[in-house]
Amino acid sequence: MSKIIKLRKGLDINLQGKAAESLVEVPTSGEYAVSPLDFEGVTPKLLVKAGDKVKVGTPLFFDKNDSRVLFTSPVSGTVSAVNRGEKRKVLNVTVTADAEQEYEEFPKLDLRKADRSEVVEVLLKSGLWTMIQQRPYGIIANPDDAPKAIFVSAFDSAPLAPDMNFALKGEKANLQKGLEVLGKLTDGKVHLSVRAKAEGEMASMQGVEMHAFEGKHPVGNVGVQIHSIDPIAKGDKVWTVAVQDVAAIGRLFLGGKVDLHKVIALTGSEVAEPKYYRIMSGAPVASVTEGNIKPQAEGDKVRIISGNVLTGKKVAETGFITAFANQITVIPEGDKYELLGWAAPRFGKFSVSRSYFSWLCPRKEYRLDTNLNGGERPFVVTGLFEEYLPMDIYPMYLFKAIMAGDIDKMENLGIYEIVEEDIALCEFVDPSKTELQQLVRDGINLMIKEC
């Protein structure tokens, strides 16, 4: 690492309920789920039905847009249900796990001799290709493409995000193998980004170009890191892989089996004992939250989020953890009306402006809820987004171009460089309370359709 990349813009939101460095091994749960809704642009075609027996790594469905892209079972057992929503839309496929796990076998390739097509074939057949995301657009990568580079962020800066150095203890060999696999997929570089002065075992990884970052959230977002290292221009394609998914790819090529265990953090002000849990992908939410949510006063509710408070998805305790989540966050629901709340001093509230007294206590941890404190308002130019987004784009004008459906302006203003997570902080500070993440996804879908 030649230098530290320092980002001046951003915002750290200090919330109560950070996970203590204590790891719980979660036993095999009754059911696991694989959902096509966790992946953008996927139209599933089922390969199994209720009652079918499957092994770990057996395909459950594929993407109609590319039949080579398979989604496989994280556990062996019996397909218990294919759950559907409106218009028979597939919501998820659930598998009841066996006590003893059986595995599909995949070839253990010698990466020194294997060519790219062999590596791609193993990733596709195992279902791990779905972990590789393409920028622009934030969709599953096309196996036929040749990306100019692959980016991996080894840390997360979101509110209450897990410490990846702790989560990845004992995974050094798997990470190294996973990075070697990624190196076979591109003629360019594999970029590994770490937090400055907290590199951990990542500092010893070979065959990658290392970058150290310093700053506030969203410094851990891979999109922000790409913008700082090698920005995406029109016609460019780069791939990204989450660091725990790199370890899963490494386990596949070292052991010849799909092993989708990962470590997630149970966090939030309403958690009795925030800590880390080792789970299998697609595990039920209750496997980590049951018995660990603080008792609530009568009438009070909590919101369980699969992911962080900025980009996560609301789930029920009877639901399942989403594919890319590294944490579960539990916060107050915030569905109570505050009488004359605008006139109260609000010492326990957080604000990026000086409307409240939170600016006097920068290190205070807050118990925030989901209350919007008002409804959607006119979308006006404030200059606020530019203060917090550490990217050389004009977010306000980009959002307006998306609203207008102006593809040329969207291209010129940076639509290729962002996905939802990159502008989640803009949505948090937005006084107009516009759903900017959904707006950006609508703009991306328009680009995919038209271009």
N, C-alpha and C positions, 0 to 999 in steps of 0.2 A: 504494500500500500504506500503510494508515494505521498499522499496528502489526505487530510480529512475534509470532506465536503460539508460545509456548514450551511444550513438553511435558516434564514433569518425570520421567515414567516411561519405561521402555524399557531396552534393553540392546544395546550394540554388541559383536559377537563378532569380535575381531581375528584373522583367519586369514592365513596365509602365501599369497603368490601373487597379489597385486593386479596388475591389468593396467597395463603401462606405456603411455603415450600415444603409441603407434606403430600405424599403421593399415595392414593388409594387404588388398589388393584380391583377393578369391578369384575365380578364373576360373570360368566355367560348369562345373558338375559334370555327371556322367553322368546321375544320376537325382535327382528331387525328389519329395517326398511331401506329400499333404494328408490329414490324419487327422481323422475326426469325434470321436475320443476326446479331442482337445484342447479340446473345447467341451462344457460341461455340458448334459445334457438333450437332445442331438441324436440323432435316429433317422434315419440316412441312407437315401436312395433314389437309386440309381445312375442316371446319365444317359449314361455311357460304358461301353465294354468294352475289354479288351485289344486293341491294334492300331489303335484310333481315333486320328486326328490331331486335335490341339487347338492353339489359340493361347493366348497369355497373356490370361487373362480369360475363357476358355471354361469354362462350368459343368461340373463333374465329378459332383456329386451335390447334392441338396437335402435339407432337413429335412422329414420326413414330418409334423411338427407344424405346419409352416407352409411350404407349397411355394414361397413367394416368397423364402425365405432360401436363396440359392445359395452353393455353395462352388466357387471357380474355380481354374483352374490358374495357378501362379506363373510358369510357363515354357511356351514352345511346344515341341511335339514329338509323341511317340507314347506313348499310354498303354501302359505296359509290363506292369502287373499290377494286379489288385484283390486285395489281401491280406486274408484272412479268418482269424478265430480260431474259438473254440468256437461251435457252433450257427450257423456261417456269418456270424458277426458281422463287419462290415467294420472292419478295423483301419486301413487306409489305401489310397489310390490313388496309384500311382507313375507318373511321367511321365519318359521318356527325352528329355532336352533336345536341341533342334536347335542346330547351330552358329550359324545366323542366326535371331534371334527374330522372330516375327510376332505382331501384337497385334490383339485385338478393339478396335474403335473405339467410344467412348462420347461422348455430347454434351458440349460445353464450355458449361456453363450460365452465363449472366450472373446472378450471385446477387442483383443489385439488382432484377432483374425476375422471376426464377424464384420459384415458390411452393414450399411445403414438400413437396407431393406429388411434384413433379418432382425435387427433391433426393433424396427417399427412393427414388424409382424408379431413379435412377442408382446409388445405393449398393447397392441390392438386386441389380440386374442385373450389377454389376461384382464382386459377392462381398465388397465391403468392409463391408457391413452387419454381417457377423459380428464385426467389430472392436468394435462397440458393445455394451457389457455393461450389464445392468440390475441395480440394487440396489433392493430386496433380492433375494437368491438367487444373484447372480453367474451369470446365464444370458444368452443372446443377447436383446437388447431386442426387444420387439414393435413393429413399424412403426406400428401403429395407436394406440399409447399416446402421451400427451403428458407428457413428464417435467417435473417442477417445476424441474429444473436439470440441467446436465451438468458433470461434474468431470473434470479432467485433472491428473495429478500429473507434474510436469516433472523429478522426481528420484527416485532409488531409494536406500534406506538399508540394504538387505539386505547380509549379509556379502559382501564383494568385488564389490559391485554396480558396474556401469559408470558412468562420469561422463557423464551425458547431455549436458552442455555440449560435451564432446569428440565424443560419438557423433553429435550433431546439427549439427556444423559444416557450413555451406553450405546448411542447410535452412530458413533464416529465411522465405523467400517461401512455401515449401510449408507450413510451420507456420501462418503467418498465414492462408493460404487455407483450410487445414483447420479452423482455429478459426472462421472465417467460416461455413463449411459447418455446423459444429455449432450455431452461433447460429441457423441457419434451422430447426433441429429442435425448438427449445423456445421457449416464450414467457417462460421464466425466464432465469436468468443462466448464462453459461458461466464456471465457476470454474477458474482456473489456479493451481496451488500450486507454489511454488519454494522452494529452500533459502535461508534468509536469508544474505546476504552472498556468495552464489554464483549469482546470478540469470542471469548471462550474457546471451545475446540474448533470453531470455524476458522480460526487463524491458521490451522495446520492443514486445511484442505488443499489438495494439489490439482493442477490442471484447470484452474479458474483464474479469472481476473478479479481481485478483491478490491472492494470499495468500502471505506468507512464513512458513516454519516453521523452528523450531530445536529440536533435541533428538536423542535416540538412536532407533535402530530400535525400533518400526515407524513412525517419523515420516514416512517416504516412502510408506507405504501409503495408497492413495486412500480406503479405508474409514475409517481414523483421521482423515484430513483432513476427510471429510464429517462425521464425528462432531463435530469441532471447529468447523466452519463452519455447518452446517445439518443437524442430526441427522434421521435417517429415522424417521418415525412410522408407525403402522399406516395403510395406505392410500396412503402416499407412494410415488412411483417416481422414481428419479433414474437417470441413465445415466453411465457412465464410459468413457473411451477412453484407452488407453496413448499416451504422447506420440509415440513413433515411428509409431504407427498414425495419429495426427493428420497427420503429415507425408505418409504414404501417401495419405490422403484428399485432402490438398492437391494432390499430384502428379496424381491422377486428374482433379480439376476444372480444373487448369491445363493439362494436356496431353491429356486425353481418352483416356488409356491407363492400364491397371493396371501399376504399378511397385512391386513388393513387396520391394525391397532394404531392408536395415537393417544396422545396425552392432551386433555382439555382442562381448562380452569373453570371451576364453579365460583362465580364472583357476584358482587352486588351487595347493596346495603341490607337487603332482606334475607341474606344467607346467614345462617347461624355460625357456620364454620367454613369460610371460603378456603378451598384447597384444590389440589390437582387430582384428576382421575385418569387412569389408563382404561380406555374403552375400545370397542371395536366400532368401526365406521357404521353409521346407521343405527346406533343403539337408541333405546327409548330414553326420553328425557328423564323419566322417573328413576332410572338406574343411578343417576347422580344427584337428583334433587330430593328424593323421597326422605323425609325425616330431617332435612337440613334447611328448611325454610322457616324463618322466624314466625311465631304465632302472630296473627294480625288482629287488630281491634275489630269489633263487630261492624260489618259493613265495608271494611277495607279489603282491597284486593291487591294482588301483585301481578306484574307482567313478567313472564318468562321469555327471554330472548335467546334464540340460537345464534350466537355471535355477539358482537359488541353493540353498545347502545346506539351507535351512529349508523351502522349498516346491517345489523342483524335482523332476523326474521322472528316475529312473534309466533310462539308455539304454545300448545297446551301441554300440561304435565303428562297427558296421555299420548302425546305425539312423539316424534323422533327427531334426533339431532341432525341438522342439515350437513351435507357432504363436506363443505369447506369451513365449517365452524371450528374454531380453536378454543372457544369458551362458551359457557352458558352464563347469562347475566340475569339477575332477578332484582327488580326495582319496584317501587310502589306504582300502582296503576295510574294514579293521578286523575281520577274521574269524579273528583269532588269540586263543587263550585266554591270559589273564594269570594266572599262578600267584600266588596271594596278592596280587593287584593292589590290593586294598582296604587292605593293610597297607603298601604302598610309599609313599614321599613324593610321587611323581608331580609332579615339578617342571615337566614339559612338558604337563601336563593343565590343562584349564580347568574352572572350576566357579563357579556363582553363589553358592555358600555358601563358608564358610571351611574346607571339608574339605581343600582343596588349598592350595598356596601362591600360586595365580594372583592372589589378591586383593592381593598385595604388588607385583605387576607389571602395573598396569592397561594399559600401552602395549605389552606384549609381544605378538608375533604368534605364533600357535599352529599347529602341524601336527596337526590333529585328524582322527580317522578316524570310521567309522560305528558303532563298537562301542557298544552300549547300556549296557555295564557292569552287566549284570543283566537279569532278566526283568520282565514286567509284574507289578505289585504291587497291593494293595488301593487303591482310589480314595478317599483320605481328604481331609478339609478341612485345608489347610495355610495358606491366606492368601497363598500364593506368587504365584498368578496376578495378584492385584490389585496386586502390587508392580511388575509389568512391563507390564501392559496399560493404555495411556493412554486408556481409554474409561470412561465413567460407567455401567458395567454390572457385574453380579456374575457373573463367568465360571464360578466353581465351581458355583453354583446353576443357572446356565443349562445347563451340561454334564449335571448330574444330571437336570434336567427333560427334556433330550433323551433320556437313557437310559431315563427312565420313559415317554417318549412323551406327555408332558403338554403339549398344544398351547397351552392358556391360559397356563401358566407360561412356556413358551418365548416367547410373544409379549410378556409382561410383563417378561421378563428380558433382552430385547434380541436375539432371533434375527434380526430384520429388519436389524440394523446390521452384522452380521459375515458374512464368508465365510472360507474356510480360511486364506488368507494372514494375516488379521488376528489369528488366535490361534496361528500357527505358533510364535511365541516362547514362548507358554504351554506348548506341547508340548515345546519344547527344555528348559525349566526344570522340567518336571513330574517329581517324584521317583517317581511311580507308573508312568511310562513308558507312559501310555495314548495311543493314536493319536487325538489330539483333533481333528486336521483331518478325518479320515474320520468321526469322530463328528458333527462340525458339518455335514458334507455329508449325512449320513444324516438329521439333523434338518431341514435345508433341504428335502431331497426329500420328507420327510413333510409339511412345510408346503405344498409345491406340490401334493401329492396330495390333501390334505384341504381346503385353502383355495382 
